[in-house]
Amino acid sequence: MHLYNTLTRKVEEFKPIRDKEVAVYSCGPTVYWFAHIGNMRAYLFADVLRRAFEFAGYRVKQVVNITDVGHLVGDADEGEDKMIVAMRREGKTAYDIAEFYAQAFFRDLGRLNILPVSEYPRATAHIPEQIAMIQRLETNGFTYQTSDGIYFDTSKLPEYGKLSGQKSEEKKAGARVEMGEKRNATDFALWKFSPSTTDSTPRREMEWDSPWGVGFPGWHIECSAMSQKYLGVPFDIHTGGIDHIPVHHENEIAQTLGADGVPEANVWMHSEFITVDGGKMSKSLGNVYTIEDLIDRGYDPIAYRYFVLGAHYRSKLNFTWEALDAAQNALKRLRETVREWNRSSELDLLDQSDLSSGFLSSFSAELENDLNTPKALSVLWGLVEDQTISSTTKSSIALSMDRVLGLGLDAYVGKQEEIPDEILALAKQRDAARAAKDWGESDRLRDAIADRGFSVEDTASGMKIRPF
């Protein structure tokens, strides 16, 4: 497997820490609102990465965190905690909000056929681990205290900035932040003190005692602490969206190096942005779409998965409704085609040690080339359109490929669509009208069938009825 490592800025041969095992940490959602389609691209990418390793015979342990405290509105420690903003917006407790949006996130994962991972740790359930890591940073001389919290001193870490490729001085020059009591513009909060309370300003719902005072953890410390707990450090691969590179992931690296003197992960992988109609997704523009929005417009969520697979994870992907239409139509054609295939009675997938099929070996090669899913999809279509291979063999190969693509083909291969008796009766009447050359009645019956959601196609092998 060859993968692009953001840390080294090149495609490298992947070398696991433990033979045939991979430990992956994927940055998860802040559960104060619904995840949008741009967020979901990162989770689809992480899912395909995990599936590709399992396809290649690796055992994968994957962890996705749930951020339910500490993520401020401004990623660089400005503004309020996003959970507090949601509390005020919805009039619910922070814990109720976190649970509601976490469940919405899990529902979207299922809709997109993203496999469940090994662990979904929550930040609020790991406060002791985060405090312990801050204490190690304090012992090692990387922290200082201000009136509003405990901060990481980035000037004490010469390696700070290596992930983004910006030296600390360059980051400072380009930073547009209120310094306050921070020593350096790039310094970041490890622990924030709760605001003082009065009768008119009640205590925060989410706050904890610590050696430095009552407060709550910063956003970045949770991932460093929880990845260490569940995967150990260093682990193999850390994934996330490209927006995490300059701040969140840079700070994670700094925390683990400062606390434990080792890298957090050996390989860092990032998926690119999704644009909408060529521009940025923005609530003010009204173009921030969720999976629920796609469903409301009549789209199958797997069509969105297909759309995402059609671009390399490191390429920007422009979302338009026309592009999603094309993806849904291609998925529909694929499903209709594989329904016509024969399927072995055992329904067994091909043995992964047997790559005798040229299609399967080509598919594997594209995955090993930095997860080239567009070309992997084209290999699948090459298989579909090949007339020299039996449909039974095609079925086995396609189902094996779908272990990575995750298009849910198992529900379609060799399984004819069930046509209601009413539609079959109308089709039989239409067949009789055609035999009698009553073309007007034939057209009327065709329209009646269409009104009920089915199409009729006359082929050399007979009439075919399909749902729209």
C-alpha positions, 0 to 999 in steps of 0.5 A, a space after each residue: 500500500 502506497 499512501 500520501 503522507 501530509 507530514 512528508 508531502 509525498 506518497 510513501 510505501 506504508 509500513 505498519 508498526 505491527 505486522 498486518 495490523 493498522 491503527 487508525 484515528 479519525 477526527 470525529 464530529 463536534 456534536 452541536 449540529 448536523 454533519 454536512 456533506 463536506 464533513 461526511 466526505 472525510 468519514 467516507 474517505 476514512 471508511 474506504 481507507 479502512 476497507 482497503 486495508 481489510 481487503 489487503 488482509 490487514 486487521 484494522 483498529 479504528 477510533 473516531 472521537 465524539 467532541 462534546 466539549 471544548 471546541 470553541 466557535 473559533 478554532 484558534 481559541 476564540 469565541 464560545 464553546 460550540 456546545 454552549 452556543 447550541 444550548 442557547 439556540 435550542 434551550 436544552 442541556 448540553 448533554 441532551 444536545 450532544 446525544 441528539 446530534 451524536 445519534 444523528 451522526 451515527 444515523 448518517 454513517 449507516 445511511 452512507 454504509 460507513 462501517 462501525 469503528 472499534 471505538 467512539 470515545 467522547 471527550 466528556 468521558 475522558 477528562 482525567 486522561 486529558 488532565 493527566 496529559 496537561 500535567 505531563 506537559 506542565 512537568 516538561 515545561 511546555 505550559 504557562 497560565 493566564 487569567 483565562 486558562 493554561 496554554 501550550 507555549 509553541 516557542 518551546 517546540 522547534 518542530 511546531 509547524 512541520 505538518 502545515 509546512 509553516 514555521 512558527 514565525 510564518 504562522 505568527 506573521 499570518 495570524 489574525 487573532 487577539 493575543 490577549 495574554 498569550 505569549 505567541 499567536 500560535 499558542 493554544 489553550 489546553 485548559 480553559 477556566 470557567 467564567 466567574 459565576 453570579 446569581 445572573 450568570 450561572 455555572 457552566 453545565 460542562 465543567 470539572 475540577 482540575 489542579 489549575 481550577 474549575 474549567 474545561 479542556 481545550 479542543 485539541 487535547 482530547 484527540 491527543 489524550 484519547 488516541 494515546 489511550 486507545 491506540 498507544 503512541 505512536 500509532 499508524 495513521 491519523 486522518 481528517 479533513 484538510 481544514 484540520 492541518 494548520 491548527 487542530 492536527 498541528 496542535 495534536 502533534 505538539 501536545 504528544 511530542 511535548 508530553 511524551 516525546 514521541 510522534 502521535 502518528 507516523 502517517 497523516 492523511 487528509 481529504 480535500 474540501 467539497 465546494 458547492 457550485 464552484 464556491 465555498 459551502 456557507 450557511 449565509 449562502 444557504 448551500 450547506 446540505 446534510 444527508 437528510 437534505 439529499 433524502 428529502 430531495 429524493 436522492 439515495 444516500 449511496 448515490 452521494 457515496 458513489 459521487 464521492 468515490 468518483 474523485 480522488 480524496 486529495 482532489 477538490 470535489 465540486 458538488 452540484 445537483 446535476 453531478 449528484 443526478 449523474 451519480 444516482 443514474 450511474 448507481 441505478 444502472 449498476 444495480 439494474 445490471 447486476 440484478 440480471 447476473 447469475 449468482 453462485 448458490 454459496 454466495 461466497 466472495 473470492 478468496 483474497 489470496 487469489 488475484 488471478 482475475 485481471 480485473 481484481 488485480 487491477 482493482 487492488 493495484 488502484 487501491 494500493 496507489 494512494 486509494 485511487 477510487 475513481 480508477 477503481 470504479 472504472 475497473 468495476 465498470 470494465 468488469 460490468 461491460 465485459 462480454 467474455 466473462 460469465 455473470 456468475 464470475 462477474 458476481 463474485 468479483 464485483 462483490 469482492 470489489 464492493 467490500 471496499 467501495 461499499 455500494 451495497 451490491 450484495 442486496 442487488 446481485 442476482 436478485 430480481 426486482 419484485 414487481 407488484 401483481 397489479 403492474 404485471 397485470 397491466 404489462 400483460 394487457 399491454 403485451 396483448 394490445 401490442 400483439 393486436 397492433 392496438 398502439 393507442 391502447 399499448 401507449 395508454 397502458 404504458 402510461 398507466 404503468 409509468 404513473 405507478 412508478 415503473 417503466 416498460 422496455 421492449 427488448 429482443 429477449 422480451 419485455 422488461 419492467 423496472 421501477 423508476 
